[in-house]
Amino acid sequence: MIDNELTRIIRERRSIRKYRQEQITEEQLQTLLECGFLAPSGGNSQNWHITVVQSKDFLDKLSAANREHVLADKDLPQAIKNRFSQSGFSVAFGAPTVLFISAAGSDVNACFLAEHIVLAAESLGLGTCYLGGIMGFLRSEEGKSFIDEMDLPDGYEPLFGITVGIPDEKPDAKPRDYTKVNYLR
């Protein structure tokens, strides 16, 4: 692989599930948002929306409500329920900031925005982790009040969250399957 600053950032980026409690700076947050908004979008539609959540109270309530939702689900494996039952479990892994990404129409553009954000975060020494599992709860009847509180623009649907904070761990890379390529030359 060619070695340069961007390829190094991509190689070093990991999903972080343990954060220090200190909040990211306003300058860091604004840098992440600006980098996200510089992502390409089909027809320059920019059909994305970001809800920045830095309220510990909101994240704690969301985590508790999601935990109840998961533990009540008879179809989920016990291993998942055990993880949610652990003392101090947080759906945001203790991150002080969560960016909830929403889109109107196609969600592909929002994915470009999100990847710009996570790579920019890595370049700033911040950790990130995509949150997908929480979306089932947020789309449920029990989660509707949290979506209402996020005050999304009309026509926008939440897709996923991104935790952001100062990492308190440095996980090893997981193996990758490089056989998932074929060539037509």
VOGU-3710 file (C-alpha; in Angstrom, 3 decimals, decimal comma):
1> midneltrii> 0,000/0,000/0,000  1,188/3,510/-0,742  2,043/5,239/2,513  0,862/8,795/3,079  -1,027/10,710/5,774  -4,496/9,668/4,590  -3,661/5,970/4,152  -2,076/5,998/7,631  -5,267/7,520/9,110  -7,386/4,890/7,368
11> rerrsirkyr> -5,123/2,050/8,578  -5,107/3,310/12,180  -8,818/4,108/12,587  -10,628/1,714/14,954  -14,085/1,578/16,503  -13,677/2,930/20,029  -15,914/1,618/22,773  -14,278/3,263/25,773  -13,880/7,027/26,147  -12,541/9,554/28,607
21> qeqiteeqlq> -15,271/11,729/30,094  -13,902/15,077/28,913  -15,893/16,736/26,162  -14,401/17,422/22,735  -13,671/21,083/22,045  -15,961/23,322/20,041  -13,175/23,711/17,462  -12,922/19,917/17,097  -16,698/19,620/16,728  -16,884/22,359/14,108
31> tllecgflap> -13,966/20,780/12,207  -15,790/17,432/12,126  -19,006/19,056/10,921  -17,243/21,062/8,221  -15,344/17,974/7,000  -18,620/16,068/6,890  -20,337/18,783/4,878  -17,460/18,693/2,362  -18,457/15,131/1,409  -19,788/14,534/-2,088
41> sggnsqnwhi> -23,517/14,153/-2,597  -25,427/13,192/-5,717  -26,481/16,312/-7,604  -25,105/18,287/-4,649  -28,371/17,432/-2,872  -26,757/17,441/0,596  -29,806/15,512/1,802  -28,314/14,872/5,227  -28,851/16,252/8,686  -26,712/15,948/11,819
51> tvvqskdfld> -28,099/16,129/15,341  -25,248/16,831/17,764  -26,009/15,373/21,191  -23,725/16,426/24,034  -26,348/16,191/26,770  -25,284/13,497/29,238  -28,838/13,462/30,577  -30,280/12,732/27,109  -27,688/10,003/26,424  -28,251/8,408/29,857
61> klsaanrehv> -32,043/8,368/29,359  -31,648/7,009/25,821  -29,329/4,277/27,055  -31,686/3,265/29,886  -34,740/3,182/27,617  -32,861/1,230/24,949  -31,682/-1,249/27,606  -35,297/-1,894/28,681  -36,304/-2,332/25,029  -33,509/-4,856/24,386
71> ladkdlpqai> -34,070/-6,841/27,585  -37,798/-7,136/26,798  -37,144/-8,532/23,300  -37,789/-12,288/23,478  -36,097/-12,899/20,127  -32,670/-11,458/20,950  -29,866/-13,845/21,921  -28,956/-13,977/25,602  -25,390/-12,866/24,816  -26,704/-9,498/23,629
81> knrfsqsgfs> -28,964/-9,170/26,659  -26,002/-9,945/28,932  -23,994/-7,096/27,401  -26,864/-4,663/27,969  -27,248/-5,887/31,568  -23,680/-5,019/32,551  -23,259/-2,350/35,185  -22,577/1,025/33,627  -23,523/-0,062/30,115  -23,959/2,911/27,810
91> vafgaptvlf> -25,337/2,708/24,301  -22,757/5,400/23,429  -19,931/3,554/25,231  -19,475/6,576/27,489  -18,676/8,974/24,629  -19,465/12,600/25,525  -20,722/13,401/22,006  -22,954/11,463/19,633  -23,721/12,654/16,127  -27,017/11,232/14,882
101> isaagsdvna> -27,063/11,184/11,093  -30,383/11,482/9,262  -31,298/11,668/5,599  -34,178/12,554/3,327  -34,378/10,073/0,491  -31,241/8,132/-0,399  -28,962/7,358/2,523  -25,806/6,940/0,378  -24,862/10,608/0,665  -25,146/10,421/4,452
111> cflaehivla> -22,678/7,529/4,408  -20,154/9,707/2,560  -20,691/12,458/5,141  -20,210/10,004/8,008  -16,985/8,550/6,660  -15,550/12,046/6,205  -16,402/12,699/9,861  -14,810/9,519/11,252  -11,625/9,992/9,224  -11,395/13,649/10,269
121> aeslglgtcy> -11,891/12,557/13,898  -9,025/10,068/13,598  -6,812/12,818/12,186  -7,605/14,929/15,280  -6,775/12,114/17,712  -10,450/11,482/18,484  -12,180/8,125/18,569  -15,441/7,168/16,905  -17,801/4,228/16,650  -20,796/3,781/14,401
131> lggimgflrs> -24,048/3,041/16,263  -26,544/1,013/14,291  -28,257/-1,177/16,880  -29,869/1,788/18,609  -31,831/2,596/15,460  -34,282/-0,258/15,993  -35,201/1,277/19,332  -35,374/4,843/17,988  -37,751/3,726/15,229  -39,982/1,910/17,723
141> eegksfidem> -42,977/3,428/19,490  -40,911/3,655/22,706  -38,142/5,544/20,906  -40,395/8,081/19,196  -40,079/10,595/22,027  -36,290/10,643/21,609  -36,640/11,256/17,862  -39,154/14,021/18,619  -36,655/15,600/21,017  -33,992/15,533/18,265
151> dlpdgyeplf> -36,319/17,801/16,245  -35,415/16,440/12,808  -36,493/18,394/9,739  -39,629/17,116/7,988  -38,962/14,136/5,762  -35,707/13,140/7,463  -35,209/9,690/8,969  -32,441/8,771/11,425  -29,953/6,298/9,950  -27,215/5,767/12,565
161> gitvgipdek> -25,158/7,474/15,209  -21,449/8,164/15,524  -19,875/8,362/18,967  -17,072/10,916/19,286  -14,636/11,464/22,102  -11,132/11,078/23,426  -10,282/7,368/23,281  -9,527/5,515/26,505  -8,435/2,365/24,662  -6,381/1,388/21,631
171> pdakprdytk> -7,847/-1,795/20,170  -5,932/-3,951/17,729  -7,075/-4,223/14,151  -9,443/-7,066/13,387  -8,575/-9,375/10,471  -9,795/-8,365/7,036  -10,777/-10,709/4,224  -8,903/-9,480/1,168  -10,268/-12,281/-0,987  -13,479/-10,307/-1,495
181> vnylr> -12,240/-8,773/-4,722  -12,524/-9,890/-8,297  -11,042/-8,225/-11,343  -12,274/-7,719/-14,882  -9,261/-6,439/-16,805
//
